[in-house]
Each structure stands twice: as structure tokens, then as C-alpha cells.
Amino acid sequence: MRLLDPRQCRTWSRLRKVHILPGKPFASYRRCRADLSQPRSNPDMDPGSEKKESLLNKKPIRQPLQNALLRLEALADKPFGPKGNPLRQMGTISFYLFWLVSISGIYVYVLFDTHVPNAYQSVQAMTEQWWLAGIMRSIHRYASDGMVLAAVFHLLREFLFDRYRDARWFTWFTGVPILWFLLFSGISGYWMVWDELAQYVAIASMEWLDWLGIFGEPIANNFLTRGSLTDRFFTLMLFMHIFAPLFLLAIMWIHVLRMNHAKINPPKGLALGVLAMLVVLSLVYPATSQAPADLGIAPATVRLDWFYMAFYPVFEEYGAGPLWIAVTVVSVFIMAMPWIPRIKLPRAAVVDLEKCNGCTRCFIDCPFGAVQMQARTDARPFEQEAVVDISLCTACGICVGACPTSTPFRHSEDLTTGIDLPDFPLKAMKARTVKAMEVLDAEATPDEPRVVVYGCIHGADLSPVEGPGVKGVTLSCISMLPPSFLDFALSKNASDGVLIASCRSCDCYNRLGDRWMDERLDGVRDPYLRRRVPRDRLFVSYVGRTDVDELRRDLDEFREKLKALPAAALAEEEAR
């Protein structure tokens, strides 16, 4: 929870310089996912209600799992804090572990001997120097395992919370090759140790590849007898291990390419904690080699690294052909999941050039890069105009909250903004706010403060906390709410306070909604909350879908504080 401090109100109006994109304008921004000639939605509708119904209520298996994970993350918030919660930072942890693997790998490579008879001994020498080289080898091993674990958990979490459809299909689609390059990088690293495990994995991997029949001579022949493995081929295996992570890094960069303000580094405290954990693990349980490889003898028993080698028993049981079929089918299915089943998406945002002055706020704030700036196409005296790529727009409404013309202090018939959502326009948001204020005014009692609650469809349900003196307004995203609406809700003297039910901190369904709202309230992001708005009548509660009880406690606490304040008199503040 967060009670706003009046001292936090600062003015910040600097906008970054935006490069005008060359080429033709986005001709598609005037089209929508549905016919715009259809009547606009009822102003009293719940924004995104159809999307919420299809994505949440029709998934009886997924929703209990979501709730279980949300409760687990709430427990982890207590020791780690929302920003340092590792369960929400698995994507950034994967990037961080990649750098740890790379740094430790460079150190190990310096000490490694690529001559086949000496490879095993050089790795053993590192292990025996437990205080430095042994730690680096173990970090290289455990950070690689951790990256697999973090990447898989990140994928499962995104699937569980339905964050892989609409504009996010690209990151999901490119995530599959990341996993395969990650597995190949790790498996090829095990070859370098050249112990019995390396011998088994190398031969099995080459036989699996030979099944494709794309090589002139079976590459498994390089492992037939003692002396058949040459230094030249072993060096080739080493270069495969070096270049695979480079390709992996390139795909990881592509993976986040279409995300605005992509975060790839974990919080400093979490990064230091992960590093300390790896160092302790390396000291307590150092990575060791198995018996040296001997191509004249088939290994009888090997200890597999199940993070990388879980499918080798499948290869042994069913052979190369069925394994290739299974891998291909599973990979294609996972990559196609954003379109299975197809869902009806809300219509994309639409730009009104009569109201757009090219300020770039919607462009800067859009979390999915759906808004771009281009040279002006009309005769208005502005350099740029905003355009919307409907293939990237999720109809989150953050652009509406960022637009400087999104203000309720106008007549309803003139209430248009530079960028708006056809399915839940700004006029509908004002209508629901006014309706809530009218109900509060009609139910007014001298002892109970009147509170308007703004919430998000992906956060806590507002209906359980509504009642006498409390009315809720649900939005597609909390950052769809322009700060001027807070001013409006308090200035009409129909409410004594406004509670903002944001998503859990660092867990916005639309990626950046909670962050942008905080910065607007703090006066460090345009459009910022005006100085005249009394901060002691605003309250921010960070709640997820399973946090209705916490929302109720925050609301009760807020109303108790409002009772200690004088009656709302924003008119005096305006006169002052």
C-alpha cells in the first residue's frame, strides 16, 4: 500500500527527442480488428470484460494454478520485496546467468587444453585448485543449470498468466529457439570435460544427428575406436561450444526487440544474492568429473545432468527417429500456442489527428511499441503525428492515460482525445466516474467518507469491496487512468478520497502500468498529477487478483485516515 506524500509532487516535463521514422505511414492504423463503423460500446460496460471472460473464467484448470502462484509470490514478497522477488524476475535472472556463464567460461577456456589426451587432466587441475579455478568451473556449471531452470519457469509463468498472445506472440515464438540453443550450448560444454559422461553424450548426440542423413559420412565414426578422435575434430567441438552461446545471445536480443523499455538486468540485490548462492554451492558441492573417457570401452553407468540431458533416456529407449518427431511436434505446437485457440481481441487504439499534437507521450509510454511517430500528414502546424500498428496494440489503454488531451474537465459531447480505445473511450470512463460519484453523493452520510476506487481488470475484483460510501471503476489497465481524473473525482466534492487499486508492484499484466502510474503521481512523468490535488486524499494499493482481503484492509485504513481529515474542499485549494 502507498499513501501519497504531498512533498513528492515535482514537475518534470522533459521529453526525449524522437527520431521520425522514414518510409510510408502506417496505413493500417485506421483499420481495427473489427469494423469501426459499428456502434461504440455502452459507456457502462466493463472495459475488456469480454477479454477477461475468455482469458480467465473459461480456464478452470489454469485459474487455480494462477491463484496458487500468486499466493506463493505474495509469500516471497515478504523477504525479498516486490522488486527483488525472484519468482517475478526469472527472465532477467536468465540474462544475468548468461553473463555469469560467459565470464566464467572465458576463464575456464584460458586454462583448458584442447589436446585430446590432456583435456581431461586440464579440467581436473582446475577442480583441484578449489579456491579459484574450481569455483569458476563450478559457477560455469551451476549457472548453466540455473539458466535452464529460470528460462523454463519464465516460460511456464508467461503461459500460466496468458501473456503470450496478441502482441506478445513474437517474444513467445522466439523463446522456443532460445531453449534449444541453450540446451545445445550446455550439451556441447559437457563434451569438453572428456570424461565418461562426455563420451556417452558425444556419441549419442552424433548418432542422433546422423539419423538425418545430411552428412557425407556419419560423424559418430569419429568416436569408434581409441585414437579415432583427432585434435582437429575436438577443436571443432570446442568452437561449436563457443559459437552456440553467441547465437543464443543474438536470439535473446531478438526476443526482447519488440518490447519497449525491456528489462534484462535483475535488481542489484537479487543479482548479488544469486552470485553468492552460486559461490556457496560451488564451495559446498563443487562440480567434478567422472572417470576419464576411453573410446575402447562403452561406459556402463553415467550420472546425467537432468537439466540438459533429460531426453537421452528417451533416445536410448525409442531411437533417433521417434525422438526427432517428438521434438519437432512439441516445438511447433509450443510456437503455435498464441493462436491456439484463436480469441477475439479488443479493437486497437485509434488516433484523432484533430487532437494529436505529436507530443510523443503515447509513443514513449506504450509497452509494446504499437505507437510510432511519423511526419505529419495533415495541414496542422505540428512536426509529427502518432500512428498505431494494430498488430502490436493490446488495447491496454496506457496511451490514453498518457495523452495530454485526456481530461474530464470538458463537456461530454466534446470529450475526445488524441488517442482513444473504440471499445472503452474516454467518454465512457468519465460516464462511469460520474455515475460512481452520483451514487456516492446520494448515499452520503456524515460519518462515513466517500471513496471512488479505480482498479484494473487483471487485478483484484472491486465488487467485494463496493458498498455504501465505496464505488469502483474498472479499467483495462491502471495507467489508462489520466491523473486529471483524480483531480476531477475530488474537485466535484462528491467524494472524499480516491483509492487506486494497482496491480502488484512489478507484476503488471501490461508490463509497465503500475510503474507509469507511480511516476505520474510522483510528478516525474507526464502527464503528472497537479500540485493542487491533496495527496492525503489519495491512496495506492498494490493488489493482485487473490488480494481482495488486502484491498479491503487498505480501504478500511484509508477511510479511517479520511475521517481524521476535514471535509473535502478542493475549491479552496483552487482559489488559493
Secondary structure, 3 states (H helix, E strand, C coil): CEECCHHHCCCCCCCCCCCCCCCCCCHHHHCCCCCCCCCCCCCCCCCCHHHHHHHHHCCCCHHHHHHHHHHHHHHHHHHHCCCCCHHHCHHHHHHHHHHHHHHHHHHHHHHCCCCHHHHHHHHHHHHHCCCCHHHHHHHHHHHHHHHHHHHHHHHHHHHHCCCCCHHHHHHHHHHHHHHHHHHHHHHHHHHHHCEHHHHHHHHHHHHHHHCCCCCCCCHHHHHCCCCCCCHHHHHHHHHHHHHHHHHHHHHHHHHCCCCCCCCCCCCHHHHHHHHHHHHHHHHHCCCCCCCECCCCCCCCCCCCCHHHHCCHHHHHHHCHHHHHHHHHHHHHHHHHHHHCCCCCCCCCCEECCCCCCCCCHHHHHCCCCCEEEEECCCCCCCCEEEEECCCCCCCCCHHHHHCCCCCCCCCHHHCCCCEECCCCCHHHHHHHHHHHHHHHHHCCCCCCCCEEEEEECCCCCCHHHCECCEEEEEECCHHHCCHHHHHHHHHCCCCCEEEEEECCCCCCCCCCHHHHHHHHHCCCCCCCCCCCCCHHHEEEEECCCCCHHHHHHHHHHHHHHHHCCCCCCHHHHHHC
